[in-house]
Amino acid sequence: MNDLILTDTTLRPIADKVLAGQRLAFEDGIELYRSPDLLAVGWLANYIREKKHGNITYFNVNRHINPTNVCVAHCKLCAFGRDPDSPGAYTYALEEIYQRAEQGVREGATEFHIVGGLHPDLPFEYFLEMIRGLKQRCPGVHLKAFTMVEVHYFSRIAKISIEETLRRMKQAGVDSCPGGGAEIFHPRVRRIICDHKVSGQVWLNTAKKAHEIGLPSNATMLYGHVETEEERVDHLVKLREVQDQTHGFVAFIPLAFHPDNTPLSHIPKTTGYLDLRNIAVSRLLLDNFEHIKAYWIMLTPSIAQIALRFGANDLDGTVVEEKIYHDAGAKTSRVHAARRTRTPDPRRWSSSGRARHSLSPSRSLEDAASRSDYSAGPRVAHAQRLICVAFN
C-alpha cells in the first residue's frame, strides 16, 4: 500500500474505503470520474484486480456469428443495422451459419457469440432452430446468444412472455446471454441514441429473469457519446444492485462508442485516457462483478494491454470476424488470424485444464491471441487464463 501516491487529495477518503474493502457510494463514483489523478484511480482499480485474480487474465477462443444485420430499431448509435432492401443488408441461411460454426470448431473455437439485428420477418423459431442446429453440430461449444434487447423482441413477435422466451432459448441450447444493448440506462440518453430500443429498466428486468432461470449473462455500458458522468455512475450502480440480487452477471464490458458511419458521427472518438478511466471506475464500483473486460476490438490491443493495470482482468477472445464495431469505424483487424491456430496439445495444459500464457510488453495482444496453444477449458465465458506480466 505504501506505493500509492495521491496528487489529488480528494481521493484519500475513497482510497481508504478501497483499502478497507468497503463499498463505494454514488458520490465516490462521480469523484473517480472527475479526479485529475488518473494514475491513482488506476492504482486503486489494479489493487482490487490483484486481490481478486492475482496476475491472471482471462480470454477465450471464440467466434462471432451475426445472423442478420437487418434491423427495425434504427438506433442513432449504430452503423451495423440496415433496412431489408438497403445496400449491404444480409440474412444468412441456417446452413451458412452452420458452415461458419463448423469452420470455427476446426479452428479451435470454444464459444460462439451470437447477436444480430431485429429482423422484421424472421420468426422466433428461426433463431431457436439455429441454436438447436449449432448445439447438435457443435455440442462442446458454449453458445452465448441474444442480448436482452433481442429477447424482448422475440417475446413480442412470438406473443409469449419474457420468461417463456428465455426458457425456450435455454431448452434449444443457449448457455448464456451477451451483455449488449444496455448502452446507458438513463431515459434521457436512450431517447437520443436508441429511442426505439427497450428501456433501461426493461433491460435490467430481462437480465434478472434470465439469471433466475439459470442463464448467466454479461453486462455492458456504452460510453463516450452524449452521457454525463452522473449517468455513467447511475448505470453502474443499477447493475451492481441487480448483481446483489441475482449474482448472474459473469463479466462487465465498458464499450467505447465508435461514431463513424452513424448519425452521431460528429461526436469525437474516445481517448485512451477516457477508456482507461472507464475500466478503472468500473472495477472500483462493481465490487460484486468478478470480471472486467478490456474489449481489445474496440480499445485497440495497445490500450487493452495497459488496461490490465487499470482493473481489467479479461480480454474477451480471438473473435475471428467482427462486424458491428468495424461498421462503426473500429481499426483493429476485421478478420482475425485465428486460422493459424491448431488443436491444443494437452501436454501444455495447466493442472486446472486451462491454458496459461505469458504476455510480455513487447508482444501485441493480437499476436498473443493467435497463439496455437489454446485449451478447451470449461464451457464458460472465461475459459482460459493468461499470466499478466505486462508492466510488472
N, C-alpha and C positions, 0 to 999 in steps of 0.2 A: 504493500500500500504506500510505501514511502516515496515511490517514484511518480506519484500523481502531483502535478504542478498545475495550479489554477491561476490563470491570468484574469479570469472573471470570477470575482469573489462571490457573486450572487449564486454560483453553482455549489457553494460549500454545503448549504442545507440539503441539496439534492444528493451530493456525493455522500454525505453522512447517511442518508437513507439507503442508498445503494449498497454501501459497505456494510450496513447493518441488516441487509436483507428485507427492508421494508418496502411496501408497495408505494409507487409514486402516484401523486394526485394529478388531476386535470391541469392545475396551475403549474405543476412541475413540468408537464409536457410542453406547455407554452414557453416556459423559460428555456427548456432544452432547444427548442426551435429558434429562439431569439438570441441565444448566447453567442457572442463572437468567438468563444473559445472552443472551436470545433474539435481540436485535439483532445481536450479534456472530456468532452462529450463522448468522443470515440474511445478514450481510455476506459471510461466507466462502462460503456457497452461491451468492450472487449473483456473487461473483468467478469461481467455476467456470462459471456460466451465461454470463457475458460472455466468458470465454476460449473457450468452445465456440461461441457463437452471436452474440456481439456484442449488438446491440439488436433482434434478430429473434425474434419469437414466432410460432409456427405454429398454424394452425387449419384446419379443412376444412369443406366443405358436405356434411353427412351427414344421414342419416335412420335412425332406429332402427326395426327391424322385429322384433317379438316374436311368433313364430308361435302360441305357446300359453302359457298360464300354468298348465296342468295339470302337476303335478309329484309324483313319488313320494318325493322326498327329505325333505320336511317339516323343513327346516333352521330352527332357532330364530332365526336371524338374519334370516329372510326374511319379508316381508309380501306378496310377489308370488305365490307358489305356491298352488295350490288343488287340492283333490280333484276328480275328474271331475264329481261331482254337487253340488259346493258352489256357493252363490250367487256370481256373478261369474266363474265358470270359463268359459274360451273356448278355442276352437281355430279358427284361420282356415282356410277352404278356400284351395287354391292360387290360384284365380282372384282371390280378395280380396287376397291378398298381392301378386299381380302388379299389380292395380289401384293399390294403395298405392304400390308401387315406381314405376310409370309416372307417378303424380302427383308423386312425389319428383323424378324426372328433369325433369319440366316446370318444377319449382321450382328447378332448378339443382343437384341432388344429384350428388356425385361419388363417394360411398361409402355403402353400406348396412351398418349394424352389426346383425348378426342373432344374437340369443340368445333362449333360451326355456326352458320347463320340461322336465323329464324325463318325457315323456308315457308312460303305461303301455301304450298301444295303438297309437301311431303307429310304423310300421316305419321303419327307416333309409332305405328307398327314398323315403318321403315327403319327407324332407329333401334327398336327392340330386336328386329331381325338382324341388323348389322352387328349388334352386341352378341347375340346368340351365335352367329356365324364366326365371329372372331374368337369367342371362347371355345367353340368346337375345334377350330383350326389351330389355335394357339393357346392351348389350355394352361400353359405355365406362365403366361404373360399377365401382369396386373393391368386391369382396364380402368383407367381414371377418366371418366367420361361425363360430360354435360354439366355446365355451370348452373347455378341456381336460377339464372335468367332463362336458360333452356328448359329446365324442369318446370318452371311456371308456365312457359309457352306450351309445352307438351300437355300439361294439365288442362289448359284452356282448349286446345284443339281436340283433345280426346274426350273432353267433358267429364273428367274424373277429378277427384281431389288430389291435392299435392301429395298427401301421404300415399294414396294408391299409386300415383305416378312413380314415386320413389320405390315402392315395393315391387312394381313390375320391372323397373330398371334393375333392381337388385336380383330379382329372380332370373332375369335374362343373362346376368353375368357381370354387371357393373360392380367393381370392387371399391371404388371411392369416387369422389367428385372433385374437379378442379376448383380453384377459387376465383375465377374470373367473373366479371360483371358487377363486382362490388363498387368499383370506381371510388366515389366519395359518397357516403350515405346521406349527407345533408340535402334536404329538398331544394334549397336554393341552387346548389351546384348541379343537381340532376336535371333541373328544369332547363339549364343552359346546355349541358353537354350530352344528355341522354334522356330527353323528355318522354320518349316512347318506351323506355325500359322500365322494369319493375322498380318500385320504390325501395329505398334502403331498408325500411322495416320489413317489407316482403322478402327481400334477400335474406335478412337475418332469420326471419321465421322459417323460411325454407331450409336454411342450413340447420337450424335446430331440429326440424323434423327428420332431415337426413341422418343426423347424428343419433337421434332417438331410435331409428330402425336399424342402426348398425352400419351406416355408410359414413365413414370419416371423410373429411374434405380439407382442402386448403382454404386460405383467405387471402385477399389482395387489397391493395389500395393504389389507385392511380393518382399520382401527384404531378405537379408542375404545369397546371393549366389555369383554372380560374378560382381554385380553392384558396381559403385562408389557412393560416396556421391553426386557428381555433377549430376549423372544420376538419383538419387532419387529426388533431388530437381527439375530437369528438368521435371520429371514425374508429380510431384505435381503442378508445375506451369502450365503445359499443361492442367491438369484437372481444375484448377482454371479459366483458360481462357475460356474453354468450358462452365463452370458453369456461368460465366459472361454473356454468350450469351443466354443460354437456361434455366437456373435455374431448370434443370431437374434431377440433382443428389440428391437423398434423403440422402444417407449416404456414408461415405468413410471408407473402412476397410483396414488397413495395415495388410498384411498377412505374417507371419513368415515362411520362407522356411523350409520344413522338408525334409532332404536329403535321409533318409533311403529308400532302395529299388529302388532308381533312379540311372541313370548313373552318377549323381553328388554326390554320397554317400561319396566321400572323403572330401566334404566341411563340416566344423564343424557346429553344430546346433547353432542357435541364442541364445544369453544370455538374461536374464531378463533385463539387462542394455540396450541392443540394442532394445529390444521390447518396453520398456518404452520410450526410446528416439524417436522411430518412431511414437508412439502415440502422444507424445508431439509436435514434429515438424509438424506433420500433422495438429494438431489442430491450431497451430500458423500460418502456411502458408495458409491453406484452410479457409480463413475468410468468404467465401460465402457458405460453407457447414454447414448445421445445425447440423449434427450428425457425430460423430467419433465413430466407433465401436471398442471395445476390444473383439475380437472373442475368447471366452474362450476355444473353442475346440482346437485351435492352441496354445494359450498362456498359457494354464492351468488356472484353476479357481483362483489360488492364484495371479498370475501376472495380470490377468484381473481385480481382485479386486483392486490391487494397481493402475492399470491404470485409475481407476475412479478419482484419484487425479493427473493424468498426462494428462488430457484433454479429456479422453473418457467419453461419456455420454450414451453409448448404449452397451449392452452385447450380442446382437444377440438374440437367442432364445433357446428353450428347445431342438431342433434339433431331438431328439429321436434316429435316426440311421444315422451315418455319415460314409461314405466310403472313400472319396477321400483322406483326410489327414491322416486317420488311415492306409490306404495302404502305406503311406509315413512315418509311424512311430509315429503318434500322440499317446500319452499315456493316454489321457482322456478317460472316459467311452465310448466305441463304441456304445452301445445301452443304451440310457439314460432311467432313471427310471420314465419316464413320465406316464407310465401305472398306477401309483399311483394317478394320478390326477382325478378329477371328474368335473362334470358340475358346473360352478361358481355359487355362491349364490349371486343374485342381491342385496341383502341387504348389501353386503360388497363392493359394487362399490362406487367410489367417485362420486361427482356431475357431473363430466365430462364424466361418463360412462366408466372410465378406472380404473383398479385396482392400488392401491398404496401399496407398500410393503416396510417394513424396512429390511435392510440388515446390521446386526451387524458384527463387525470384527471377532467375534467368529464363525460365520456361514459360511460354504462354499457356493460358488456361485452355485455349482451343487445341493446342498440341497435346496437353495433358489429357484432355477429354477423349482424344482419339487413340489413346494407348490401347494395346491389344490384350492387356491382362485383366479384363473385367471378370467379376464373379456374378453368378446369377443372383445369389443372395436371397433373402426372404422377400416375399412379394408385397413390399410396402413402398411408399413414395421415396424413401431414403434408404435404398438397398445397399449402398456401398460407402466405404469410408476412405478418406484421403488424409494423410498426415499433413497438417498445415504447418509448413516451416517458413512460409513467406514472412519476411520482416522479423524473424526471430533474432 
